[in-house]
C-alpha cells in the first residue's frame, strides 16, 4: 500500500483496508449435504450468530481460510 500512497496519481486518494467475504463472490451456490456431530454444529451455529452471518457463510469462510493457509505452492 505504501508504494501506491507514494504515487502522485493517487495523492488525493483515501486508503482503507476492508474484509471481503470471498464466499459471496461465487457466481452460483450449490446445495450440499454434510453430516457433523451435534456438538460441532452447535459451535458452528454459535460462531455464525456471533459473527452475524449464516451457517453456510461461516463454513464457506472457514474452508476458504483453511485452503488459503494450507495450499501447496
C-alpha distances in whole Angstrom, upper triangle without the diagonal:
4,5,5,6,9,10,13,14,11,13,14,12,11,8,10,10,13,15,17,21,21,24,25,23,26,29,32,33,36,38,39,41,40,43,41,43,44,42,39,39,40,36,34,36,35,32,31,33,31,28,29,29,32,33,32,29,28,30,28,25,26,27,24,22,25,25,21,22,25,25,26,24
4,5,5,6,9,12,13,11,12,14,12,13,10,12,13,16,19,21,24,24,28,28,27,30,32,36,37,39,42,42,45,44,46,44,46,47,45,42,42,43,39,38,39,38,35,34,36,34,31,32,33,35,37,36,32,32,34,31,28,30,31,27,26,28,28,24,25,28,28,29,26
4,6,5,7,10,12,10,12,15,13,14,12,14,15,18,21,22,25,25,29,29,27,30,32,35,37,40,42,43,46,45,47,46,48,49,47,44,44,45,42,39,41,41,37,36,38,36,33,35,34,37,38,37,33,33,35,32,29,31,32,28,27,29,29,25,26,29,28,29,26
4,5,5,9,9,7,9,11,10,11,10,12,13,16,19,20,24,24,28,27,25,28,30,34,35,38,41,42,45,44,47,45,48,48,47,43,43,44,41,39,40,40,36,35,37,35,32,33,33,35,37,36,32,33,34,31,29,31,31,28,27,30,29,25,27,29,29,30,27
4,5,8,9,7,7,9,8,9,8,11,13,17,20,21,25,26,29,29,27,31,33,36,37,40,43,44,46,46,48,47,49,49,47,44,44,45,42,40,41,40,36,36,37,35,32,33,33,36,38,37,33,34,35,33,30,32,33,30,28,31,31,27,28,32,31,32,30
4,6,9,8,7,11,11,13,12,15,17,20,23,25,29,29,33,32,30,34,35,39,40,43,46,47,50,49,51,50,52,52,51,48,48,48,45,43,44,44,40,39,41,39,36,37,37,40,42,40,37,37,39,36,33,35,36,33,31,34,34,30,31,34,33,34,31
4,5,6,7,10,10,13,13,16,18,21,24,25,29,28,32,32,29,33,34,38,39,42,45,47,49,49,52,50,53,53,52,48,48,49,46,44,45,45,41,40,42,40,37,38,37,40,42,40,37,37,39,36,34,36,36,33,32,35,34,30,32,34,33,34,31
4,5,5,8,10,13,14,18,20,23,26,27,31,31,35,34,32,35,36,40,42,45,48,49,52,52,54,53,56,56,54,51,51,52,49,46,47,47,43,42,44,42,39,39,39,42,44,43,39,40,42,39,36,39,39,36,35,38,37,34,35,38,37,38,35
4,6,8,9,12,13,17,19,22,25,25,29,29,32,31,29,32,33,37,39,42,45,47,50,50,53,52,54,55,53,50,50,50,48,45,46,46,42,41,42,41,37,38,38,40,42,41,37,38,40,37,35,37,38,34,34,37,36,33,34,37,36,37,34
4,6,5,9,10,13,16,18,22,22,26,26,30,29,27,30,31,35,37,40,43,45,48,48,50,49,51,52,50,47,47,47,44,42,43,42,39,38,39,37,34,34,35,37,39,38,34,35,37,35,32,35,35,32,31,35,34,30,32,35,34,36,33
4,6,9,10,14,17,20,24,25,29,29,33,32,30,33,35,38,40,43,46,48,50,50,53,51,53,54,52,49,49,49,46,44,44,44,40,39,41,39,35,36,36,39,42,41,37,37,40,37,34,37,38,34,34,37,36,33,34,37,37,38,36
4,7,10,13,17,19,23,24,28,29,32,31,29,33,34,37,39,42,45,47,50,50,52,51,53,53,51,48,48,48,45,43,43,43,39,38,39,37,34,34,35,38,40,39,36,37,39,37,34,37,38,34,34,37,37,34,35,38,38,40,37
4,6,10,13,15,19,20,24,25,28,27,25,29,30,34,35,39,41,43,46,46,48,47,49,49,48,45,44,44,42,39,40,39,36,35,36,34,31,31,31,34,37,36,32,33,35,33,30,33,34,31,30,34,33,30,32,35,34,36,34
4,7,10,13,16,18,22,23,26,25,24,28,29,33,34,37,39,41,44,44,46,44,46,46,45,42,41,41,38,36,37,36,33,31,32,30,27,28,28,31,34,33,29,30,33,31,28,30,32,29,28,31,32,28,30,33,33,35,34
4,7,10,14,16,19,21,24,23,22,26,28,31,32,35,37,39,41,41,43,42,43,43,42,39,38,38,36,34,34,33,30,29,30,28,25,26,26,29,32,31,27,28,30,28,25,27,29,26,25,28,28,25,26,30,30,32,30
4,6,10,12,16,18,21,20,20,24,26,29,29,33,34,36,38,38,40,38,40,40,38,35,35,35,32,30,31,30,26,25,27,24,21,22,23,26,28,28,24,24,27,25,22,24,26,23,22,25,26,22,24,27,28,30,29
4,7,10,13,15,18,18,18,21,24,27,27,30,32,33,35,34,36,35,37,36,35,32,32,32,29,27,28,27,23,23,24,22,19,20,20,23,25,25,21,21,23,21,18,20,22,19,18,21,22,19,20,24,24,27,26
4,6,10,12,15,15,15,18,21,23,23,27,28,29,32,31,33,32,34,34,32,29,29,29,26,24,24,24,21,19,21,19,16,17,17,20,22,21,17,18,20,18,15,18,20,17,16,20,20,18,19,23,23,26,26
4,7,9,12,12,13,16,19,21,21,24,25,26,28,28,29,28,30,30,29,26,25,25,23,20,21,21,17,16,18,17,13,14,14,17,18,18,14,14,16,15,12,14,16,14,13,16,17,15,17,20,21,24,24
4,6,9,8,9,12,15,17,17,20,22,23,26,26,28,27,29,29,29,25,24,25,23,20,21,21,18,16,18,18,14,14,13,15,17,16,12,13,15,13,10,13,15,12,12,16,16,14,16,19,20,23,23
4,5,6,7,10,13,15,14,17,19,20,22,22,24,23,26,26,25,22,21,22,20,17,18,19,16,13,16,16,12,12,10,12,14,12,8,10,12,9,7,11,12,10,11,14,15,13,16,19,19,22,23
4,5,5,7,11,13,12,15,17,18,21,21,24,23,26,27,27,23,22,24,22,18,20,21,18,16,19,19,15,16,13,14,15,12,10,11,12,8,7,11,11,8,10,13,12,11,15,17,16,20,20
4,5,6,9,10,9,12,14,15,18,18,21,21,24,24,24,21,19,21,20,16,17,19,17,14,17,18,15,15,12,11,12,9,7,9,9,6,6,10,10,8,10,13,13,13,16,18,17,21,22
4,6,8,9,9,12,14,17,19,20,23,23,26,26,27,23,21,23,22,18,19,20,18,15,18,19,15,14,11,12,13,11,8,11,12,9,9,13,13,12,14,17,16,16,19,21,21,24,25
4,6,9,10,13,16,18,21,22,25,26,29,29,30,26,25,26,25,21,22,24,21,19,21,22,18,18,15,15,17,14,11,14,15,11,11,15,14,12,15,17,16,16,19,21,20,23,23
4,6,7,10,13,15,19,20,23,24,28,28,29,26,24,26,25,21,22,24,22,19,22,23,20,20,16,16,16,13,12,15,14,11,12,15,14,12,15,17,16,16,20,21,19,22,23
4,7,10,13,16,20,22,25,26,30,31,32,28,26,29,28,24,25,27,25,22,25,26,23,22,19,18,19,15,14,18,17,14,16,19,17,16,19,21,19,20,23,24,22,25,26
4,7,10,13,17,19,22,24,28,28,30,26,24,27,27,23,23,26,24,21,24,26,23,22,18,16,17,13,14,17,16,13,16,18,17,16,19,21,20,21,24,25,23,26,27
4,7,10,13,15,19,20,24,24,26,23,21,23,23,19,20,23,21,18,21,23,21,20,16,14,14,10,11,14,13,11,14,16,15,15,18,19,18,20,23,23,22,25,27
4,6,10,13,16,18,22,23,25,22,20,23,23,19,20,23,22,19,22,25,22,22,18,15,14,11,13,15,13,12,15,17,15,15,19,20,19,21,24,23,23,25,27
4,7,10,14,16,19,20,22,20,17,20,21,18,18,21,21,18,21,24,22,21,17,14,13,10,13,15,13,12,16,17,15,17,20,20,20,22,25,25,24,27,29
4,7,10,13,16,18,20,17,15,19,19,16,17,21,20,18,21,24,22,22,18,15,13,10,13,15,12,12,16,16,14,16,19,19,18,21,24,23,23,26,28
4,7,10,13,15,17,15,13,17,18,15,16,20,20,18,21,24,23,23,19,16,13,11,15,16,13,14,17,17,15,18,21,20,20,23,25,24,24,27,30
4,7,10,12,14,12,11,14,15,13,15,18,18,17,20,22,22,22,19,16,12,11,15,14,11,13,16,15,14,17,19,18,18,22,23,22,23,25,29
4,7,9,12,10,9,13,14,13,14,17,18,18,20,22,22,23,20,17,14,14,17,16,13,15,18,16,16,19,21,19,20,24,24,23,24,27,31
4,6,8,6,6,10,11,10,12,15,15,16,18,20,20,21,19,16,13,13,16,14,12,15,17,15,15,18,19,18,19,23,23,22,24,27,30
4,5,5,6,9,10,11,12,14,16,17,18,20,21,22,21,18,15,16,19,17,15,18,20,17,17,21,21,20,22,25,25,24,26,29,32
4,5,5,6,9,10,10,12,14,15,16,18,20,21,19,17,14,16,19,16,15,19,20,18,19,23,23,22,24,27,27,26,29,32,35
4,5,5,6,9,10,11,12,14,15,17,18,20,19,17,14,17,19,16,15,19,20,17,19,22,22,20,23,26,25,25,28,31,34
4,5,5,6,9,10,11,12,14,15,16,18,17,15,12,14,16,13,12,15,16,13,15,18,18,17,20,22,21,22,24,27,30
4,5,5,6,9,10,10,12,14,15,16,15,12,9,11,14,11,10,14,15,14,15,18,18,18,20,23,23,23,25,29,32
4,5,5,6,9,10,11,12,14,15,14,13,10,13,15,13,13,16,17,15,17,21,20,20,23,25,25,25,28,31,34
4,5,5,6,8,10,11,12,14,14,13,10,13,14,11,11,15,15,13,15,18,17,17,20,22,22,23,25,29,32
4,6,5,6,9,10,10,12,11,10,7,9,10,7,8,11,12,10,12,15,15,15,18,20,20,21,23,27,29
4,6,5,6,9,10,10,9,8,6,10,11,9,10,13,14,13,15,18,18,18,21,23,23,24,27,30,33
4,5,5,6,9,10,10,10,9,13,13,10,12,15,15,14,17,19,19,19,23,24,24,25,28,31,34
4,5,5,6,8,9,10,9,12,11,8,10,13,12,11,14,16,15,16,20,20,20,22,25,28,30
4,5,5,6,5,6,6,9,8,6,9,11,11,11,14,15,15,17,19,20,21,23,25,28,31
4,5,5,6,7,8,12,11,9,12,15,14,15,18,19,19,20,23,24,24,26,28,32,34
4,5,8,10,11,14,13,11,14,16,14,15,18,19,18,20,23,23,23,26,28,32,33
4,6,9,10,12,10,8,12,13,11,12,16,16,15,18,20,20,21,23,25,29,31
4,7,10,12,10,9,13,14,13,15,18,18,18,20,23,22,24,26,28,31,33
4,7,8,6,7,10,11,10,12,15,15,16,18,20,20,22,24,25,29,31
4,5,5,6,9,10,11,12,14,15,16,18,20,21,22,24,25,29,31
4,5,5,6,9,10,11,12,14,15,16,18,20,21,22,24,27,30
4,5,5,6,8,10,10,12,14,15,16,18,20,21,22,25,28
4,6,5,6,8,10,11,12,14,15,16,18,20,21,24,26
4,5,5,6,9,10,10,12,14,15,16,18,20,23,25
4,5,5,6,9,10,10,12,14,15,16,18,21,24
4,5,5,6,9,10,11,12,14,15,16,20,22
4,5,5,6,9,10,10,12,14,15,19,21
4,6,5,6,9,10,11,12,14,18,20
4,5,5,6,8,10,10,12,15,18
4,5,5,6,9,10,10,14,16
4,6,5,6,9,10,14,15
4,5,5,6,8,12,14
4,5,5,5,9,12
4,6,6,9,11
4,6,9,11
4,6,9
4,6
4
